[in-house]
Amino acid sequence: MKILLARHGETQWNAEGRYQGQEDIALSPVGEAQARALGERLGDVRIDRAVASPLSRARRTAELALGPARAGMLATDPGLMEIAHGTWEGLLAAEIRERDPDRLLAWRDAPHEVLMPGGESLQHVFDRAWPALARATTGLGTDDTVLVVAHDAVNRVLLCHVLGIPLARLWTFRQAPTTLNLLEGRDVDHLDVVRLNDCSHHTPFFGEAVHRAL
């Protein structure tokens, strides 16, 4: 089976560097354009199932990626929601640096050790996101493809697990807006990473596609 693991398109909060977490922030015009570009790229790709986070930025990205003819197949799974940043949500990194400097430093240097204030840890995210990925792939055949549209932290913890690297190394790769990661294997417990952070549908090869906050 094949898993097309995508991230949602850009939001205004992404562009501003605000921590979104589980706040339901819509795609910006730039994000809508990115999602449509993803849809053009996937137009001729067979997709047998599609599952997204219920947050509107992910759900809308999936709808645009699928296109009108396939949008009806989309289901949502709350296990794919972004990490809950708790009291950080809506704040800029500069504001968090003033209010919670030690935790912000740890989030960059030792993210696996951080429990968000009033929110989740990366392990919490993995413990709900991995079963959600398993549900999304249940019953898929060898030649079947599922599109999964989630979020930065969600994708990172899933990819860390597949790659066999600790959550401490979460920041050693990127997840751009509407990026595609291609995973292949006979089942969810036997996956290879075929493509990682492929955003060529909207970003030049050496282009910058990074945000300052999840």
C-alpha positions as CSV (number, residue, x, y, z in Angstrom):
1,M,0.0,0.0,0.0
2,K,0.9,3.6,-0.4
3,I,0.4,6.5,2.0
4,L,0.5,10.0,0.8
5,L,1.1,11.9,4.0
6,A,0.5,15.6,3.5
7,R,0.6,18.7,5.7
8,H,-2.1,21.4,5.4
9,G,-1.5,24.6,3.5
10,E,-0.4,27.9,5.0
11,T,-2.6,29.9,7.3
12,Q,-2.2,33.5,8.3
13,W,-1.0,32.4,11.7
14,N,1.7,30.3,10.0
15,A,2.9,33.3,8.1
16,E,2.9,35.4,11.3
17,G,4.7,32.7,13.3
18,R,1.9,32.2,15.8
19,Y,1.5,28.8,17.5
20,Q,-1.8,27.3,16.3
21,G,-2.1,24.0,17.9
22,Q,-5.7,23.0,18.0
23,E,-7.1,26.5,17.3
24,D,-9.2,26.1,14.1
25,I,-7.5,28.6,11.8
26,A,-8.5,28.6,8.2
27,L,-6.2,28.5,5.2
28,S,-4.9,31.8,3.9
29,P,-5.2,32.7,0.2
30,V,-1.6,31.5,-0.1
31,G,-2.6,28.2,1.6
32,E,-5.6,27.7,-0.7
33,A,-3.3,28.2,-3.7
34,Q,-0.8,25.7,-2.3
35,A,-3.6,23.1,-1.8
36,R,-4.9,23.7,-5.3
37,A,-1.4,23.1,-6.6
38,L,-1.2,19.9,-4.7
39,G,-4.6,18.9,-6.3
40,E,-3.1,19.6,-9.7
41,R,-0.1,17.4,-8.9
42,L,-2.4,14.6,-7.6
43,G,-4.9,14.9,-10.4
44,D,-3.8,11.7,-12.2
45,V,-2.8,9.8,-9.1
46,R,-5.1,7.0,-8.0
47,I,-6.4,7.6,-4.5
48,D,-8.6,5.0,-2.9
49,R,-9.2,6.6,0.5
50,A,-8.7,10.0,2.1
51,V,-8.6,10.9,5.7
52,A,-7.8,14.3,7.3
53,S,-7.6,16.0,10.6
54,P,-11.0,17.6,11.4
55,L,-9.4,21.1,11.8
56,S,-10.5,23.2,8.9
57,R,-7.0,24.0,7.5
58,A,-6.3,20.3,7.1
59,R,-9.8,19.3,5.9
60,R,-9.9,22.1,3.3
61,T,-6.4,21.2,2.1
62,A,-7.6,17.6,1.6
63,E,-10.8,18.7,-0.3
64,L,-8.7,20.9,-2.7
65,A,-6.1,18.2,-3.1
66,L,-8.8,15.6,-4.0
67,G,-10.7,17.9,-6.3
68,P,-14.5,18.0,-6.7
69,A,-14.9,14.6,-8.2
70,R,-13.2,12.8,-5.3
71,A,-13.9,15.1,-2.3
72,G,-16.8,13.0,-1.3
73,M,-14.5,10.2,-0.2
74,L,-12.9,12.3,2.5
75,A,-13.3,11.3,6.2
76,T,-11.9,12.9,9.3
77,D,-10.2,11.5,12.3
78,P,-9.6,13.5,15.5
79,G,-6.5,11.5,16.2
80,L,-4.8,13.5,13.4
81,M,-5.3,16.9,15.1
82,E,-2.3,19.1,15.7
83,I,-0.5,19.0,19.0
84,A,-2.4,21.0,21.7
85,H,-0.1,23.9,22.6
86,G,-2.3,24.9,25.5
87,T,-1.7,28.4,26.7
88,W,0.9,29.0,23.8
89,E,-1.8,28.9,21.2
90,G,-2.2,32.3,19.4
91,L,1.1,33.6,20.7
92,L,4.2,34.6,18.7
93,A,7.5,32.9,19.6
94,A,8.7,36.3,20.9
95,E,5.7,36.5,23.3
96,I,6.4,32.9,24.5
97,R,10.1,33.8,25.0
98,E,9.0,36.5,27.5
99,R,6.5,34.4,29.3
100,D,7.9,30.8,29.2
101,P,11.5,31.1,28.1
102,D,12.8,27.8,29.6
103,R,10.1,25.7,28.0
104,L,10.5,27.4,24.7
105,L,14.2,26.7,24.8
106,A,13.5,23.0,25.7
107,W,11.0,22.8,22.8
108,R,13.8,23.6,20.4
109,D,16.6,21.6,22.1
110,A,14.8,18.7,23.7
111,P,11.2,18.6,22.3
112,H,10.6,15.1,23.5
113,E,10.8,16.3,27.1
114,V,8.3,19.1,26.8
115,L,4.7,19.0,28.1
116,M,2.9,22.0,26.6
117,P,1.3,24.2,29.4
118,G,-2.3,23.0,29.5
119,G,-1.6,20.9,26.4
120,E,0.2,17.8,25.1
121,S,3.6,16.2,24.8
122,L,4.9,14.7,21.6
123,Q,4.4,11.2,23.0
124,H,0.7,12.1,23.6
125,V,0.5,13.1,19.9
126,F,2.1,9.9,18.8
127,D,-0.2,7.8,21.0
128,R,-3.3,9.1,19.2
129,A,-1.8,9.7,15.7
130,W,-0.3,6.3,15.1
131,P,-3.6,4.5,15.7
132,A,-5.3,7.1,13.5
133,L,-2.8,6.2,10.7
134,A,-3.5,2.5,11.3
135,R,-7.3,3.1,11.0
136,A,-6.7,5.0,7.8
137,T,-4.9,2.1,6.2
138,T,-7.1,-0.8,7.5
139,G,-8.1,-3.1,4.7
140,L,-6.0,-1.4,2.0
141,G,-4.7,-3.7,-0.7
142,T,-1.2,-4.0,-2.0
143,D,-1.9,-1.5,-4.8
144,D,-4.2,0.9,-2.9
145,T,-3.3,4.5,-2.0
146,V,-4.6,6.6,0.9
147,L,-4.2,10.4,1.2
148,V,-3.7,11.5,4.8
149,V,-3.7,15.3,5.5
150,A,-2.5,16.3,9.0
151,H,-0.2,18.8,10.7
152,D,3.5,19.6,11.3
153,A,3.9,17.9,14.7
154,V,1.7,15.0,13.7
155,N,3.6,14.3,10.5
156,R,6.9,14.6,12.3
157,V,6.1,12.1,15.1
158,L,4.7,9.6,12.5
159,L,7.8,10.0,10.3
160,C,10.2,9.7,13.3
161,H,8.6,6.3,14.1
162,V,8.8,5.0,10.5
163,L,12.4,6.2,10.2
164,G,13.3,4.7,13.5
165,I,14.6,7.9,15.0
166,P,13.8,9.3,18.4
167,L,11.4,12.1,19.0
168,A,14.4,14.1,20.3
169,R,15.4,14.5,16.6
170,L,12.0,15.9,15.6
171,W,13.6,19.1,14.1
172,T,16.1,17.3,11.8
173,F,13.8,17.4,8.8
174,R,11.1,19.8,7.6
175,Q,7.4,19.6,6.8
176,A,6.5,22.5,4.4
177,P,2.9,23.6,3.7
178,T,1.1,21.0,1.6
179,T,4.3,18.9,1.5
180,L,4.0,15.3,0.4
181,N,5.6,12.3,2.1
182,L,5.3,9.0,0.4
183,L,5.3,5.9,2.5
184,E,5.1,2.4,1.1
185,G,4.8,-1.1,2.7
186,R,2.7,-4.2,3.1
187,D,1.0,-2.7,6.2
188,V,1.4,0.2,8.7
189,D,4.0,-1.6,10.7
190,H,6.3,-2.3,7.7
191,L,6.7,1.1,5.9
192,D,9.5,2.6,4.0
193,V,9.9,6.4,3.4
194,V,10.1,6.9,-0.3
195,R,9.7,10.7,-0.4
196,L,10.2,13.2,2.4
197,N,9.0,16.8,2.5
198,D,8.4,17.0,-1.3
199,C,6.8,20.4,-1.9
200,S,7.9,20.8,-5.6
201,H,4.4,21.7,-6.6
202,H,4.8,25.1,-5.1
203,T,8.4,25.7,-4.0
204,P,11.6,25.7,-6.2
205,F,14.2,23.1,-5.5
206,F,16.3,25.4,-3.3
207,G,13.4,27.5,-2.1
208,E,12.7,28.1,1.5
209,A,9.6,26.4,2.9
210,V,9.8,26.7,6.7
211,H,7.6,28.3,9.3
212,R,8.6,29.7,12.7
213,A,5.9,27.9,14.6
214,L,3.7,24.7,14.3
